[in-house]
Amino acid sequence: MKICNIILSQLGRQTLALLGAHNLVDLRHGLQFHIQGSESVHMLQIILKPCDTYTLKFWSMSKRSWKLTEEDTLELYDWKLVRSNEQIYCDMLHDVIEEVTGLYTTLHPRA
């Protein structure tokens, strides 16, 4: 089974829906996707390390625009690493994602 599929099953479909996950990318050793609804985080990377823990990288996007002509505007996006958490076990994924993004990952309370 691919690592990205394992991560998807550990997160669950409900989590992806609550985060507004889109543009999912298989990173070979992890998963990357964009999220909606968080003011500070726009993209999340979950990378599996050889020690069987994850590194979570939270990215923010800002837009720069240049006026080329009266009709045309060029928009470029800058990505900035907001936070990186290392040595995260699979049972910690939801807590870390909620803490950093400010979004819920489940509809029911977790123990």
mmCIF file of the C-alpha atoms, coordinates in Angstrom:
data_MODEL
# 
_entry.id   MODEL 
# 
loop_
_atom_site.group_PDB 
_atom_site.id 
_atom_site.type_symbol 
_atom_site.label_atom_id 
_atom_site.label_alt_id 
_atom_site.label_comp_id 
_atom_site.label_asym_id 
_atom_site.label_entity_id 
_atom_site.label_seq_id 
_atom_site.pdbx_PDB_ins_code 
_atom_site.Cartn_x 
_atom_site.Cartn_y 
_atom_site.Cartn_z 
_atom_site.occupancy 
_atom_site.B_iso_or_equiv 
_atom_site.pdbx_formal_charge 
_atom_site.auth_seq_id 
_atom_site.auth_comp_id 
_atom_site.auth_asym_id 
_atom_site.auth_atom_id 
_atom_site.pdbx_PDB_model_num 
ATOM 1   C CA . MET A 1 1   ? 0.000   0.000  0.000   1.00 0.00 ? 1   MET A CA 1 
ATOM 2   C CA . LYS A 1 2   ? 1.281   3.462  -0.865  1.00 0.00 ? 2   LYS A CA 1 
ATOM 3   C CA . ILE A 1 3   ? 2.311   5.718  1.998   1.00 0.00 ? 3   ILE A CA 1 
ATOM 4   C CA . CYS A 1 4   ? -0.118  8.443  0.886   1.00 0.00 ? 4   CYS A CA 1 
ATOM 5   C CA . ASN A 1 5   ? -3.019  5.945  1.063   1.00 0.00 ? 5   ASN A CA 1 
ATOM 6   C CA . ILE A 1 6   ? -1.993  4.943  4.587   1.00 0.00 ? 6   ILE A CA 1 
ATOM 7   C CA . ILE A 1 7   ? -1.946  8.594  5.657   1.00 0.00 ? 7   ILE A CA 1 
ATOM 8   C CA . LEU A 1 8   ? -5.349  9.149  4.039   1.00 0.00 ? 8   LEU A CA 1 
ATOM 9   C CA . SER A 1 9   ? -6.812  6.205  5.952   1.00 0.00 ? 9   SER A CA 1 
ATOM 10  C CA . GLN A 1 10  ? -5.285  7.441  9.229   1.00 0.00 ? 10  GLN A CA 1 
ATOM 11  C CA . LEU A 1 11  ? -6.775  10.909 8.731   1.00 0.00 ? 11  LEU A CA 1 
ATOM 12  C CA . GLY A 1 12  ? -10.126 9.695  7.427   1.00 0.00 ? 12  GLY A CA 1 
ATOM 13  C CA . ARG A 1 13  ? -12.506 11.132 4.849   1.00 0.00 ? 13  ARG A CA 1 
ATOM 14  C CA . GLN A 1 14  ? -14.286 13.228 7.454   1.00 0.00 ? 14  GLN A CA 1 
ATOM 15  C CA . THR A 1 15  ? -11.042 15.034 8.323   1.00 0.00 ? 15  THR A CA 1 
ATOM 16  C CA . LEU A 1 16  ? -10.312 15.811 4.685   1.00 0.00 ? 16  LEU A CA 1 
ATOM 17  C CA . ALA A 1 17  ? -13.834 17.183 4.256   1.00 0.00 ? 17  ALA A CA 1 
ATOM 18  C CA . LEU A 1 18  ? -13.645 19.334 7.391   1.00 0.00 ? 18  LEU A CA 1 
ATOM 19  C CA . LEU A 1 19  ? -10.291 20.759 6.288   1.00 0.00 ? 19  LEU A CA 1 
ATOM 20  C CA . GLY A 1 20  ? -11.587 21.452 2.779   1.00 0.00 ? 20  GLY A CA 1 
ATOM 21  C CA . ALA A 1 21  ? -8.682  19.398 1.452   1.00 0.00 ? 21  ALA A CA 1 
ATOM 22  C CA . HIS A 1 22  ? -8.008  19.712 -2.270  1.00 0.00 ? 22  HIS A CA 1 
ATOM 23  C CA . ASN A 1 23  ? -5.097  19.340 -4.705  1.00 0.00 ? 23  ASN A CA 1 
ATOM 24  C CA . LEU A 1 24  ? -3.918  16.120 -3.032  1.00 0.00 ? 24  LEU A CA 1 
ATOM 25  C CA . VAL A 1 25  ? -0.396  15.129 -4.111  1.00 0.00 ? 25  VAL A CA 1 
ATOM 26  C CA . ASP A 1 26  ? 1.455   11.859 -3.524  1.00 0.00 ? 26  ASP A CA 1 
ATOM 27  C CA . LEU A 1 27  ? 4.936   12.828 -2.277  1.00 0.00 ? 27  LEU A CA 1 
ATOM 28  C CA . ARG A 1 28  ? 6.157   9.209  -2.446  1.00 0.00 ? 28  ARG A CA 1 
ATOM 29  C CA . HIS A 1 29  ? 7.049   9.317  1.264   1.00 0.00 ? 29  HIS A CA 1 
ATOM 30  C CA . GLY A 1 30  ? 4.055   11.375 2.247   1.00 0.00 ? 30  GLY A CA 1 
ATOM 31  C CA . LEU A 1 31  ? 1.044   13.431 1.291   1.00 0.00 ? 31  LEU A CA 1 
ATOM 32  C CA . GLN A 1 32  ? 0.525   17.104 0.493   1.00 0.00 ? 32  GLN A CA 1 
ATOM 33  C CA . PHE A 1 33  ? -2.773  18.953 0.182   1.00 0.00 ? 33  PHE A CA 1 
ATOM 34  C CA . HIS A 1 34  ? -4.227  22.446 0.295   1.00 0.00 ? 34  HIS A CA 1 
ATOM 35  C CA . ILE A 1 35  ? -6.760  23.329 2.974   1.00 0.00 ? 35  ILE A CA 1 
ATOM 36  C CA . GLN A 1 36  ? -9.521  25.921 3.267   1.00 0.00 ? 36  GLN A CA 1 
ATOM 37  C CA . GLY A 1 37  ? -10.829 27.849 6.231   1.00 0.00 ? 37  GLY A CA 1 
ATOM 38  C CA . SER A 1 38  ? -7.626  28.489 8.160   1.00 0.00 ? 38  SER A CA 1 
ATOM 39  C CA . GLU A 1 39  ? -6.370  32.050 8.289   1.00 0.00 ? 39  GLU A CA 1 
ATOM 40  C CA . SER A 1 40  ? -2.737  31.079 8.817   1.00 0.00 ? 40  SER A CA 1 
ATOM 41  C CA . VAL A 1 41  ? -2.279  27.759 6.969   1.00 0.00 ? 41  VAL A CA 1 
ATOM 42  C CA . HIS A 1 42  ? -3.046  27.037 3.314   1.00 0.00 ? 42  HIS A CA 1 
ATOM 43  C CA . MET A 1 43  ? -1.097  23.840 2.649   1.00 0.00 ? 43  MET A CA 1 
ATOM 44  C CA . LEU A 1 44  ? -0.078  20.816 4.712   1.00 0.00 ? 44  LEU A CA 1 
ATOM 45  C CA . GLN A 1 45  ? 2.634   18.232 4.064   1.00 0.00 ? 45  GLN A CA 1 
ATOM 46  C CA . ILE A 1 46  ? 2.681   14.982 6.042   1.00 0.00 ? 46  ILE A CA 1 
ATOM 47  C CA . ILE A 1 47  ? 5.955   13.107 5.519   1.00 0.00 ? 47  ILE A CA 1 
ATOM 48  C CA . LEU A 1 48  ? 6.767   9.652  6.883   1.00 0.00 ? 48  LEU A CA 1 
ATOM 49  C CA . LYS A 1 49  ? 10.255  9.325  8.372   1.00 0.00 ? 49  LYS A CA 1 
ATOM 50  C CA . PRO A 1 50  ? 12.277  6.067  8.618   1.00 0.00 ? 50  PRO A CA 1 
ATOM 51  C CA . CYS A 1 51  ? 11.674  5.931  12.389  1.00 0.00 ? 51  CYS A CA 1 
ATOM 52  C CA . ASP A 1 52  ? 7.913   5.471  11.678  1.00 0.00 ? 52  ASP A CA 1 
ATOM 53  C CA . THR A 1 53  ? 6.961   8.981  12.787  1.00 0.00 ? 53  THR A CA 1 
ATOM 54  C CA . TYR A 1 54  ? 5.681   11.894 10.734  1.00 0.00 ? 54  TYR A CA 1 
ATOM 55  C CA . THR A 1 55  ? 6.938   15.377 10.047  1.00 0.00 ? 55  THR A CA 1 
ATOM 56  C CA . LEU A 1 56  ? 4.124   17.864 9.482   1.00 0.00 ? 56  LEU A CA 1 
ATOM 57  C CA . LYS A 1 57  ? 4.906   21.040 7.564   1.00 0.00 ? 57  LYS A CA 1 
ATOM 58  C CA . PHE A 1 58  ? 2.345   23.827 7.544   1.00 0.00 ? 58  PHE A CA 1 
ATOM 59  C CA . TRP A 1 59  ? 2.610   26.409 4.750   1.00 0.00 ? 59  TRP A CA 1 
ATOM 60  C CA . SER A 1 60  ? 1.032   29.819 4.217   1.00 0.00 ? 60  SER A CA 1 
ATOM 61  C CA . MET A 1 61  ? 0.488   31.467 0.843   1.00 0.00 ? 61  MET A CA 1 
ATOM 62  C CA . SER A 1 62  ? 0.601   35.130 0.028   1.00 0.00 ? 62  SER A CA 1 
ATOM 63  C CA . LYS A 1 63  ? -0.225  36.685 -3.310  1.00 0.00 ? 63  LYS A CA 1 
ATOM 64  C CA . ARG A 1 64  ? 1.837   39.299 -5.108  1.00 0.00 ? 64  ARG A CA 1 
ATOM 65  C CA . SER A 1 65  ? 0.450   41.128 -8.138  1.00 0.00 ? 65  SER A CA 1 
ATOM 66  C CA . TRP A 1 66  ? 2.149   43.146 -10.830 1.00 0.00 ? 66  TRP A CA 1 
ATOM 67  C CA . LYS A 1 67  ? 0.324   45.376 -13.254 1.00 0.00 ? 67  LYS A CA 1 
ATOM 68  C CA . LEU A 1 68  ? 1.600   44.541 -16.752 1.00 0.00 ? 68  LEU A CA 1 
ATOM 69  C CA . THR A 1 69  ? -0.841  46.682 -18.689 1.00 0.00 ? 69  THR A CA 1 
ATOM 70  C CA . GLU A 1 70  ? -4.209  48.252 -18.013 1.00 0.00 ? 70  GLU A CA 1 
ATOM 71  C CA . GLU A 1 71  ? -5.890  44.906 -18.787 1.00 0.00 ? 71  GLU A CA 1 
ATOM 72  C CA . ASP A 1 72  ? -3.326  42.342 -17.622 1.00 0.00 ? 72  ASP A CA 1 
ATOM 73  C CA . THR A 1 73  ? -2.137  41.590 -14.130 1.00 0.00 ? 73  THR A CA 1 
ATOM 74  C CA . LEU A 1 74  ? 0.417   38.917 -13.253 1.00 0.00 ? 74  LEU A CA 1 
ATOM 75  C CA . GLU A 1 75  ? -0.224  37.127 -9.974  1.00 0.00 ? 75  GLU A CA 1 
ATOM 76  C CA . LEU A 1 76  ? 2.540   35.203 -8.238  1.00 0.00 ? 76  LEU A CA 1 
ATOM 77  C CA . TYR A 1 77  ? 2.298   33.237 -5.012  1.00 0.00 ? 77  TYR A CA 1 
ATOM 78  C CA . ASP A 1 78  ? 4.901   33.026 -2.271  1.00 0.00 ? 78  ASP A CA 1 
ATOM 79  C CA . TRP A 1 79  ? 4.914   30.053 0.094   1.00 0.00 ? 79  TRP A CA 1 
ATOM 80  C CA . LYS A 1 80  ? 6.199   30.492 3.623   1.00 0.00 ? 80  LYS A CA 1 
ATOM 81  C CA . LEU A 1 81  ? 6.792   27.705 6.134   1.00 0.00 ? 81  LEU A CA 1 
ATOM 82  C CA . VAL A 1 82  ? 4.613   28.573 9.131   1.00 0.00 ? 82  VAL A CA 1 
ATOM 83  C CA . ARG A 1 83  ? 5.519   25.627 11.336  1.00 0.00 ? 83  ARG A CA 1 
ATOM 84  C CA . SER A 1 84  ? 7.178   22.238 11.221  1.00 0.00 ? 84  SER A CA 1 
ATOM 85  C CA . ASN A 1 85  ? 6.441   19.502 13.765  1.00 0.00 ? 85  ASN A CA 1 
ATOM 86  C CA . GLU A 1 86  ? 8.649   16.416 13.908  1.00 0.00 ? 86  GLU A CA 1 
ATOM 87  C CA . GLN A 1 87  ? 8.331   13.016 15.565  1.00 0.00 ? 87  GLN A CA 1 
ATOM 88  C CA . ILE A 1 88  ? 4.539   12.960 15.353  1.00 0.00 ? 88  ILE A CA 1 
ATOM 89  C CA . TYR A 1 89  ? 2.907   9.544  15.764  1.00 0.00 ? 89  TYR A CA 1 
ATOM 90  C CA . CYS A 1 90  ? -0.238  8.657  13.816  1.00 0.00 ? 90  CYS A CA 1 
ATOM 91  C CA . ASP A 1 91  ? -2.431  9.011  16.908  1.00 0.00 ? 91  ASP A CA 1 
ATOM 92  C CA . MET A 1 92  ? -1.201  12.602 17.305  1.00 0.00 ? 92  MET A CA 1 
ATOM 93  C CA . LEU A 1 93  ? -2.028  13.778 13.755  1.00 0.00 ? 93  LEU A CA 1 
ATOM 94  C CA . HIS A 1 94  ? -5.476  15.182 14.528  1.00 0.00 ? 94  HIS A CA 1 
ATOM 95  C CA . ASP A 1 95  ? -4.348  17.071 17.646  1.00 0.00 ? 95  ASP A CA 1 
ATOM 96  C CA . VAL A 1 96  ? -1.409  18.738 15.889  1.00 0.00 ? 96  VAL A CA 1 
ATOM 97  C CA . ILE A 1 97  ? -3.442  19.674 12.812  1.00 0.00 ? 97  ILE A CA 1 
ATOM 98  C CA . GLU A 1 98  ? -6.214  21.191 14.965  1.00 0.00 ? 98  GLU A CA 1 
ATOM 99  C CA . GLU A 1 99  ? -3.710  23.104 17.102  1.00 0.00 ? 99  GLU A CA 1 
ATOM 100 C CA . VAL A 1 100 ? -1.885  24.686 14.169  1.00 0.00 ? 100 VAL A CA 1 
ATOM 101 C CA . THR A 1 101 ? -4.764  25.307 11.739  1.00 0.00 ? 101 THR A CA 1 
ATOM 102 C CA . GLY A 1 102 ? -7.480  26.155 14.254  1.00 0.00 ? 102 GLY A CA 1 
ATOM 103 C CA . LEU A 1 103 ? -9.850  23.822 12.369  1.00 0.00 ? 103 LEU A CA 1 
ATOM 104 C CA . TYR A 1 104 ? -11.652 20.766 13.695  1.00 0.00 ? 104 TYR A CA 1 
ATOM 105 C CA . THR A 1 105 ? -10.724 17.405 12.192  1.00 0.00 ? 105 THR A CA 1 
ATOM 106 C CA . THR A 1 106 ? -13.679 15.414 13.582  1.00 0.00 ? 106 THR A CA 1 
ATOM 107 C CA . LEU A 1 107 ? -17.327 16.055 14.390  1.00 0.00 ? 107 LEU A CA 1 
ATOM 108 C CA . HIS A 1 108 ? -17.242 14.043 17.605  1.00 0.00 ? 108 HIS A CA 1 
ATOM 109 C CA . PRO A 1 109 ? -15.090 14.613 20.691  1.00 0.00 ? 109 PRO A CA 1 
ATOM 110 C CA . ARG A 1 110 ? -11.858 12.623 20.783  1.00 0.00 ? 110 ARG A CA 1 
ATOM 111 C CA . ALA A 1 111 ? -10.442 11.083 23.945  1.00 0.00 ? 111 ALA A CA 1 
# 
